[in-house]
Amino acid sequence: MNLRRLWAIVIKELRQLRRDRVTAAMIVGIPTIQLLMFGFAINLDVRGLKAAIADQAHTSASRAVVQDMLATGVIVQKESAQTPDDLMQALKRGRISVGIVIPPDFERRLAENREAVQVLVDGSDISVQNAARQLAQMPLNGQNSLRPAQISVVSFYNPERRSAVNVVPGLVGVILTMTMILFTAVAIVRERERGNLELLITTPVSRTELMVGKVLPYIVIGLVQTTIVLLLGVLVFQVPTRGHWIDVYGATMLLIMANLSLGLLISTRAQSQFQAMQMSFFLLLPSILLSGFMFPFAGMPKTAQWIAEVLPLTHFMRLNRGIMLRGASLMDMWQEALILLVFTIVMMSLAIMRFSKRLD
């Protein structure tokens, strides 16, 4: 091996990397940004769960219990409710994760050392279950008996606490995010590298037609992937689907279009397929780690939550778990669906504006 020739190749690669500004920036940017982001964002100690409280007793003792629960930091009151049915509707629609029921005869139950408070939990997220159970360990106000009054925790939608029930609905979104963004991120770049872009320029195809034509085949691919994951989830892991299938596929379509439009935007910026894959990876890891798929969303600091709210996977995770596990509909969770639709329109518009029917 000739060391001089070897050194010449090394110098040539370093100079090429220096000229490739996107790659050079990512060499430093990816580890720095993601270490700082995930080092602060990943937190298994869940706090600040959205809660609603139905205090049917309206006594000083019941209000004291509510204040004690809020003081733990595990829950934050977002809504008020009159009945347990109100709490169940809020749980189903994803507006809250925990509901607190204090019955009208609270003080009598307290005096008789019986079950006096009920905690209703959205069990579609196992981390929420674990955090809410901390409330059951809290002693009720004024209880010095050897058999204190109980706080019971009732978990809905996944009472067996099976991980597959929680993972499979989210895994649909993770797989679609990984494949859809990557497929379309290299679409325009591949045409340029193969010389096909020049041929497309000579045709009467408009920018919008070209972009939409690139997207449509991948929508079908995404739906096929969704069907495979859902069938395996139901047949192999016995994951329930309490909502309507049309709502499941409606939410899936929204995520597919959002990811495809984002991939196309990347494709108009990248100069090579390698760059397109790098930029896709830069988005994939935050999407998986910050969306609530692997780590509890409620445990993240506010800055990380704001970043997560920009990612399509975060909203799909709420949508699909709500539909499949809680039996909600797209109309019940219209805010999340609207966010995905607006994201798609914005990203697709930017991609169309950035694409120029000319060779660089």
N, C-alpha and C positions, 0 to 999 in steps of 0.2 A: 504494500500500500504506500503510495506516494503522499507524504504529508503535505507537500506544497500544493498538490492538486486538491487534496482534501480541504486544506485551509481556504483555498480559492472558492470552493463550493460553499463553505460556511459563510464567508464574507458576502458572497453573492446572495445567499438566502437572507442574511441580515439586512442588506441594502434593500432587497425586495420588500421585506416586512416594514422597513422604514418608509418606503414609498406608499405602502398600503395603510393609509391612515386609520381606516376603520378597524383593521386587525390589530394595529399597534395600540389603539386606544382600548380595545377590549382586553388585551393582554394584562393591562393594569386595572382597567375599569371593572371587569367582571369579578375578580376576587375581592377587590376593595369594596365595591358597592354591595355585593351580596353578603360579604362577611358582616358589614355594618348593619345591613338591613335585617338579616336573619338572626344575628346575634342579639339584637334588641327585640325582634318581633316574636321569636319562638319562645313561648312561655306556657308551660303545662299547668301553671297555677291559675285556674280560671277564676276571674272576678268580674263583677259588673254584668251579670246575666239580666237580660230584660225581663221584668216581672210585672204582673198585675195582681192587685189584692182585692178580694171580695170580703170586706169586714161586715158581716151581717149582725155582729153583736153591738157595735158602736158604744163600747164602754171604755173607761179609762184603762182597764186591764188589757183589753184587746188592742188598743192603740199603743200601749207600752210594748206588747209583743211585736207588733209591726215595726216599731222603732228599733227594737233589739235585733230583729232580722236584717233590717236595712243597715244597721251599724256593723254587721259582720263584713260588709263589702261584697258578699257573694252575689247579692241581687241589687238591682236598681229599679225603683218603681217607675214604669213608663206609662201605665194606664191604671184606671180605676174600673172596678167591675161591681155589679150588684149581685150576681148569682154565679154558681159554678158553671152554668151553661155559657155565660158570657166569657168566662175564662177558657172554656174548651174551644169556643169559636176563635178567640185570639190565638190560642196555641195552634189550631189547625191552619190559620192563615199566616203563621210565622211572625206575628207581631210581637209575641213574647216567647220566652223559653220556659218560664216558671210562673205558675199561678198559686196564690196563697188563699185558702178558704178558711175563714174563721166563722164557725156556725153561730146561730142566734143564742144558743144555750151554752156559750163558751165558758162563762164563769161557773155554771153548774158542773160541767164536765171537768173543769179545772179542780173544783172542790172534791169531786169524786175520783180524781186521779185516772180519768179515762182519756181516750184519744180526743184532743181538744183542737188541734190544728191539722189541716191537710195540705200537703204540698203537691201540686200537680206539675209533672215534669214532661217536657218534650223529649221523649226517649229516642228520637231519630238521630240524636247526637249523643254518643256515649259519654263524652267529656262533660256535657251538661248534666247528665245523670249523676256522675261522680261528684260534681261540684255541689249540686242541689242536695245531695244526701248529707252534706255537712250541716245543713240547717236542722236535720233531725236530731243532731247531737246537742243542740242548743237547749239549755234548761229554760223552762218557761218561768215567767215572772212570779216570784214569791213561792216557788216550789221547794220545800225542804223535806218533803216526804221521802220515805225509802222507795216508794213506787210513784215517781213523778208522772204527771200527765204527759202523754205521748204526742209527738209530732210525727205523723205518718207521711211517707213519701209514696206517691202513686205514679208509676212511670207508664206513659202511653206510647203506643206505636212500636215499641221494641222492648216489651217487659222482660224478655229472656236475655237481653243485653248481648245479642249475637253480633259480632263484629261485621259479618258479611252483610247484614241488613243495613248497617251504616255505610259500609264501604262501596258496595256495588252501585247504588245510584250516583255516588260521586265519581266512581271510576268511569262511568259513561262520559262524563265531562272531561276527565283527565285524558282519556284516550283520544277524544275528538280534538282537544286542544293540541295535543302532541302532533297528531297527523294532519289536521286541516291547516294549521299555520305553516307547518314545514312544507307540505305539498305545494301550496300556493306561493310560498315565499320564493321558491326557485322557479316558478312558472315563467315569468317574463325574462328572468336572467337566462334560463335555459334556451329560450327562443333566440336571445341575443347571441349566446355562445355558439349555437348551432347554425347561425346565419339565417334563421327563419324569420327574424324580425324584419329584415329588409323586404322579404316577400310580402309580409303582412302590410308593410307601409305602402306598397304599390296597389293594394286592394282598396275598394271603397268602404271598408269596414271602419266605423267610427270608434273613438276611444271607449265610449260606453259599451258598445256592442262587443268589443274585444274583451273588456274586463268581465262583463256578465257572461260571455261565452267561456271564459276561463273558469268561472266559478261554478256554473251549472253541473258539470260532470262530477265535481267533488261533493256537491250536495247529495247526489245519489250514493256515492261511496260512503259518506258520513252516515246516511240512513241505514245502509247495509251494516256498517260497523255497530251502530246502535242496536240494531235487531239482534246481532250475534251476541253482544254483551248482555242484553236484557234476557234473551232466551236462556243463556247459560246461567245467569243469575237466578232466574225462576226455577229452572229444571235441576240445577246442580246444588245451588245454595238456598233454595226455597225462600227467596226474597219476595215479600208480598208486594203487590201493586194495588193499592187501595183506591187510587184515582183512576180516571179514564185514560185509556191508551192514547186517545187522540190528543189529550193534554200533554202526555209524556212526549209524544212526537212533535207537538207544537213547540214545547220548550226546547227540544233538541234542535229543531230547525232554526230557532233563534240563535242558539249557540253556534251552530255550524256556519250560519251566515256571518255572525260577528267574527269568528276566527278566520274565515276565508277573506273577509274584507281586510282584516289586520295583516294577513299573510300577503295579500296583494300590495298593500302599502309598503311592506318590507321589500317586496320584489322590485318596486320602482326605485328604491333607494340603494339596494345592493348592486355591486359591480360584478360579482361572481357568485356562483352557486355556493362556494365555501363561505363567502361573506353572508349570504342569505341564511345559511344554516347557523352561523354564529349568532346573528341577530335574533333568530328564532329561539335559540337556546337561552339567550339573555332574557327572553320573556317567559319561557316555559317554566323555569325553576321558580320564579316568584309566583306564577299562577298556581303551581301545585302546592307550594308551601304556605302561601298567604290566603288562599281561598277558603280555608276551613276544612280542606280534605284530610290533611295529615295532623294539623295542630288546631286547637280550639281558637276560633275567631275572637271570642270574648276575652281571651287571655292576652291578646296583642295590645301594645300601646296604641294610642290614638293615631299617631303618624302612620304606623303600619296598616291600621284599618283604613285610613284614607287612601293609601296606595292600593290596597286590596279592592276598594270600591270601584276603582278604575278598570279592574280586570274582569273580563266577561265570565270567567270560570266561577268567580265568587257569587255572582247573581244566578248562574245556572245551578250551582250547588244548592242554593236555597230553594230554587224552583223545583228541581227534580226530587229532592228529598221531601219537599212539601207535597208534591203530587203523588209520588209513589208510596211514601210511608204514612203521611197524614191524611191522604184523601182529599187534598185541596185541589182547586181548579186553577187554570190560568187567570180567570177573572178574579179569584180570591187573592192572587198574588200579582195583580196587574202592574204594580210599581216595578217589580223585578223584570217582568217581560218588557215593559216600556223602556227601561234602561238599556236592555240588550238591543232593542230595535233602534233606538237613537244612536247607540254606539256603532251599529252596522252602517247606518246612513252616513254618519260623520266619517268613518274610516273609508268607506267606499268612495265618498265624494273626494276625499283627500287623495286617494289612490288614482282616481280618474284625472284629477287636476295635475298630479305629478307626472303622469305618463304622457310622454310626447311621442307622436307618431313620426319619429325621425331617429336615425342612428346617431349615437353620441360620437 
